[in-house]
């Protein structure tokens, strides 16, 4: 699992106008090694009432974003091209892909349908 710290301003932050004026940690991301591991965590959390507020295929990665009661975000993701350390395809795609430039936040997915597939 990779632990990355990222500070970003995105579409989701527009809803939180007051908070967006303050410097803060926007979200914490945890990367899984396989899609099965990510989906296993989704399946474990869902019966507890913990479901993602956003689930997307971002091209380079598949990510589920969860929100805690204080409105902080946790991102659980998996690289769609293997581990970042071993395969730079994900980073190259994010930097150069016209698809990514047109849809930087990816395509919405239904975790239940992905799990059932």
MIDOSE-1310 file (N, C-alpha, C; in nm, 2 decimals, decimal comma, always signed):
residues 117
xxxx	+0,08/-0,12/+0,00/+0,00/+0,00/+0,00/+0,09/+0,12/+0,00; +0,06/+0,22/-0,08/+0,13/+0,35/-0,09/+0,05/+0,45/-0,01; +0,12/+0,53/+0,07/+0,06/+0,65/+0,14/+0,11/+0,77/+0,07; +0,02/+0,85/+0,02/+0,05/+0,98/-0,05/-0,02/+1,09/+0,02
xxxx	+0,05/+1,21/+0,03/-0,02/+1,33/+0,07/-0,03/+1,42/-0,05; -0,15/+1,47/-0,07/-0,18/+1,55/-0,19/-0,27/+1,67/-0,14; -0,23/+1,79/-0,19/-0,31/+1,90/-0,16/-0,37/+1,94/-0,30; -0,50/+1,95/-0,31/-0,56/+1,98/-0,44/-0,69/+2,06/-0,42
xxxx	-0,72/+2,14/-0,51/-0,85/+2,21/-0,51/-0,93/+2,16/-0,63; -1,05/+2,11/-0,60/-1,12/+2,05/-0,71/-1,27/+2,09/-0,70; -1,34/+2,03/-0,79/-1,49/+2,05/-0,80/-1,56/+2,03/-0,67; -1,52/+1,92/-0,60/-1,59/+1,89/-0,47/-1,57/+2,00/-0,37
xxxx	-1,47/+2,08/-0,38/-1,45/+2,19/-0,28/-1,54/+2,31/-0,30; -1,60/+2,32/-0,41/-1,69/+2,44/-0,43/-1,81/+2,44/-0,33; -1,85/+2,32/-0,29/-1,96/+2,31/-0,20/-1,92/+2,37/-0,06; -1,80/+2,37/-0,03/-1,75/+2,41/+0,10/-1,68/+2,55/+0,09
xxxx	-1,76/+2,65/+0,06/-1,70/+2,78/+0,03/-1,62/+2,83/+0,15; -1,68/+2,83/+0,27/-1,60/+2,88/+0,38/-1,47/+2,81/+0,41; -1,48/+2,67/+0,40/-1,36/+2,60/+0,43/-1,25/+2,62/+0,32; -1,29/+2,65/+0,20/-1,20/+2,66/+0,09/-1,11/+2,78/+0,10
xxxx	-1,14/+2,87/+0,19/-1,06/+2,99/+0,21/-0,94/+2,96/+0,31; -0,94/+2,84/+0,37/-0,84/+2,81/+0,47/-0,75/+2,70/+0,41; -0,62/+2,71/+0,44/-0,53/+2,61/+0,41/-0,55/+2,49/+0,50; -0,57/+2,37/+0,44/-0,59/+2,26/+0,52/-0,56/+2,13/+0,44
xxxx	-0,56/+2,02/+0,51/-0,54/+1,89/+0,45/-0,68/+1,86/+0,38; -0,68/+1,84/+0,25/-0,80/+1,82/+0,18/-0,84/+1,67/+0,19; -0,75/+1,58/+0,17/-0,78/+1,44/+0,18/-0,65/+1,36/+0,20; -0,67/+1,24/+0,25/-0,56/+1,14/+0,27/-0,59/+1,03/+0,18
xxxx	-0,49/+0,98/+0,11/-0,51/+0,87/+0,01/-0,43/+0,75/+0,05; -0,50/+0,63/+0,03/-0,43/+0,50/+0,06/-0,45/+0,42/-0,07; -0,33/+0,37/-0,12/-0,33/+0,30/-0,24/-0,32/+0,15/-0,22; -0,41/+0,07/-0,28/-0,41/-0,07/-0,27/-0,33/-0,13/-0,38
xxxx	-0,28/-0,26/-0,37/-0,20/-0,32/-0,47/-0,29/-0,38/-0,58; -0,41/-0,42/-0,55/-0,50/-0,48/-0,65/-0,64/-0,43/-0,64; -0,71/-0,44/-0,75/-0,85/-0,40/-0,75/-0,93/-0,49/-0,65; -0,90/-0,61/-0,65/-0,97/-0,70/-0,55/-0,95/-0,66/-0,41
xxxx	-0,84/-0,61/-0,37/-0,82/-0,56/-0,24/-0,90/-0,43/-0,21; -0,91/-0,34/-0,31/-0,99/-0,22/-0,30/-1,14/-0,26/-0,28; -1,18/-0,35/-0,37/-1,32/-0,39/-0,37/-1,36/-0,47/-0,24; -1,26/-0,54/-0,19/-1,28/-0,61/-0,06/-1,30/-0,52/+0,05
xxxx	-1,23/-0,40/+0,05/-1,25/-0,30/+0,16/-1,39/-0,24/+0,14; -1,42/-0,21/+0,02/-1,56/-0,15/-0,01/-1,67/-0,25/+0,05; -1,65/-0,38/+0,02/-1,75/-0,48/+0,06/-1,75/-0,49/+0,21; -1,64/-0,47/+0,28/-1,63/-0,48/+0,42/-1,70/-0,36/+0,49
xxxx	-1,68/-0,24/+0,43/-1,73/-0,11/+0,49/-1,88/-0,09/+0,46; -1,93/-0,13/+0,35/-2,06/-0,10/+0,31/-2,17/-0,15/+0,41; -2,16/-0,27/+0,46/-2,26/-0,32/+0,56/-2,26/-0,23/+0,69; -2,15/-0,16/+0,71/-2,14/-0,07/+0,83/-2,19/+0,06/+0,80
xxxx	-2,25/+0,08/+0,68/-2,30/+0,21/+0,64/-2,20/+0,31/+0,60; -2,08/+0,26/+0,57/-1,97/+0,35/+0,52/-1,96/+0,33/+0,37; -2,00/+0,42/+0,30/-2,00/+0,41/+0,15/-1,94/+0,53/+0,09; -1,88/+0,52/-0,03/-1,81/+0,63/-0,09/-1,91/+0,74/-0,13
xxxx	-1,86/+0,87/-0,12/-1,94/+0,98/-0,17/-1,91/+1,00/-0,32; -1,80/+0,94/-0,37/-1,76/+0,95/-0,51/-1,68/+0,82/-0,54; -1,72/+0,76/-0,65/-1,64/+0,64/-0,70/-1,61/+0,67/-0,85; -1,48/+0,67/-0,88/-1,45/+0,71/-1,02/-1,34/+0,62/-1,08
xxxx	-1,34/+0,60/-1,21/-1,23/+0,55/-1,28/-1,17/+0,67/-1,34; -1,05/+0,70/-1,29/-0,98/+0,82/-1,34/-0,88/+0,79/-1,45; -0,89/+0,67/-1,51/-0,80/+0,63/-1,62/-0,67/+0,57/-1,56; -0,59/+0,65/-1,49/-0,47/+0,59/-1,43/-0,50/+0,51/-1,30
xxxx	-0,61/+0,54/-1,24/-0,65/+0,47/-1,12/-0,80/+0,47/-1,10; -0,84/+0,37/-1,02/-0,98/+0,37/-0,97/-0,98/+0,41/-0,83; -1,07/+0,50/-0,79/-1,07/+0,56/-0,66/-1,21/+0,57/-0,60; -1,21/+0,54/-0,47/-1,34/+0,56/-0,39/-1,30/+0,67/-0,29
xxxx	-1,39/+0,77/-0,28/-1,37/+0,88/-0,19/-1,48/+0,88/-0,08; -1,43/+0,87/+0,04/-1,52/+0,87/+0,16/-1,51/+1,00/+0,23; -1,62/+1,04/+0,30/-1,62/+1,16/+0,38/-1,65/+1,13/+0,53; -1,57/+1,18/+0,62/-1,59/+1,16/+0,76/-1,69/+1,27/+0,81
xxxx	-1,74/+1,25/+0,94/-1,83/+1,35/+0,99/-1,78/+1,49/+0,99; -1,65/+1,51/+1,00/-1,60/+1,65/+0,99/-1,58/+1,70/+0,85; -1,62/+1,62/+0,75/-1,61/+1,66/+0,61/-1,47/+1,65/+0,55; -1,39/+1,57/+0,61/-1,26/+1,54/+0,56/-1,27/+1,42/+0,47
xxxx	-1,19/+1,41/+0,36/-1,20/+1,30/+0,27/-1,09/+1,20/+0,28; -1,13/+1,07/+0,27/-1,03/+0,96/+0,26/-1,05/+0,90/+0,12; -0,94/+0,89/+0,05/-0,94/+0,83/-0,08/-0,87/+0,69/-0,07; -0,95/+0,59/-0,12/-0,89/+0,46/-0,14/-0,88/+0,43/-0,29
xxxx	-0,76/+0,39/-0,33/-0,74/+0,38/-0,48/-0,65/+0,26/-0,51; -0,66/+0,23/-0,64/-0,57/+0,13/-0,70/-0,52/+0,18/-0,84; -0,40/+0,16/-0,87/-0,35/+0,20/-1,00/-0,41/+0,10/-1,10; -0,45/+0,15/-1,21/-0,50/+0,06/-1,32/-0,39/+0,01/-1,41
xxxx	-0,27/+0,04/-1,38/-0,15/+0,00/-1,46/-0,04/-0,07/-1,38; -0,07/-0,11/-1,26/+0,03/-0,17/-1,17/+0,08/-0,07/-1,07; +0,17/-0,11/-0,99/+0,23/-0,03/-0,89/+0,30/+0,09/-0,95; +0,29/+0,21/-0,88/+0,35/+0,33/-0,93/+0,51/+0,31/-0,94
xxxx	+0,56/+0,25/-0,84/+0,71/+0,24/-0,83/+0,76/+0,15/-0,94; +0,68/+0,05/-0,99/+0,73/-0,04/-1,09/+0,68/-0,01/-1,23; +0,58/+0,08/-1,24/+0,53/+0,11/-1,37/+0,48/+0,25/-1,38; +0,55/+0,33/-1,45/+0,53/+0,48/-1,46/+0,42/+0,51/-1,56
xxxx	+0,35/+0,41/-1,62/+0,25/+0,43/-1,71/+0,14/+0,52/-1,66; +0,10/+0,50/-1,53/-0,01/+0,58/-1,47/+0,03/+0,73/-1,47; +0,15/+0,76/-1,43/+0,19/+0,90/-1,42/+0,20/+0,96/-1,56; +0,26/+0,89/-1,65/+0,27/+0,94/-1,79/+0,13/+0,96/-1,85
xxxx	+0,04/+0,87/-1,82/-0,10/+0,89/-1,87/-0,16/+1,02/-1,81; -0,14/+1,04/-1,68/-0,20/+1,16/-1,62/-0,14/+1,29/-1,68; -0,01/+1,28/-1,72/+0,05/+1,40/-1,76/+0,03/+1,43/-1,91; +0,00/+1,33/-1,99/-0,01/+1,35/-2,14/-0,14/+1,31/-2,20
xxxx	-0,23/+1,24/-2,14/-0,35/+1,18/-2,20/-0,45/+1,29/-2,23; -0,50/+1,30/-2,35/-0,61/+1,39/-2,38/-0,74/+1,36/-2,31; -0,76/+1,22/-2,29/-0,87/+1,18/-2,21/-0,87/+1,24/-2,07; -0,75/+1,23/-2,01/-0,74/+1,28/-1,87/-0,75/+1,43/-1,87
xxxx	-0,70/+1,50/-1,97/-0,72/+1,65/-1,97/-0,86/+1,69/-1,99; -0,94/+1,61/-2,06/-1,08/+1,64/-2,08/-1,17/+1,60/-1,96; -1,12/+1,50/-1,88/-1,20/+1,45/-1,76/-1,10/+1,42/-1,65; -1,04/+1,53/-1,59/-0,94/+1,51/-1,48/-1,00/+1,44/-1,36
xxxx	-1,13/+1,44/-1,34/-1,18/+1,37/-1,22/-1,24/+1,24/-1,26; -1,22/+1,19/-1,38/-1,26/+1,06/-1,42/-1,41/+1,04/-1,46; -1,45/+0,91/-1,46/-1,58/+0,87/-1,50/-1,64/+0,81/-1,38; -1,76/+0,85/-1,34/-1,83/+0,79/-1,23/-1,85/+0,64/-1,25
xxxx	-1,83/+0,56/-1,15/-1,86/+0,42/-1,15/-1,95/+0,37/-1,04; -2,01/+0,26/-1,05/-2,10/+0,20/-0,95/-2,02/+0,09/-0,88; -1,97/+0,11/-0,76/-1,89/+0,01/-0,69/-1,96/-0,13/-0,68; -2,09/-0,13/-0,67/-2,16/-0,26/-0,66/-2,16/-0,33/-0,79
xxxx	-2,17/-0,26/-0,90/-2,16/-0,33/-1,03/-2,02/-0,38/-1,06; -1,92/-0,30/-1,02/-1,78/-0,34/-1,04/-1,75/-0,46/-0,95; -1,80/-0,46/-0,83/-1,78/-0,58/-0,74/-1,85/-0,70/-0,79; -1,97/-0,69/-0,85/-2,04/-0,80/-0,91/-1,98/-0,86/-1,04
x	-1,90/-0,78/-1,11/-1,85/-0,82/-1,24/-1,74/-0,93/-1,22
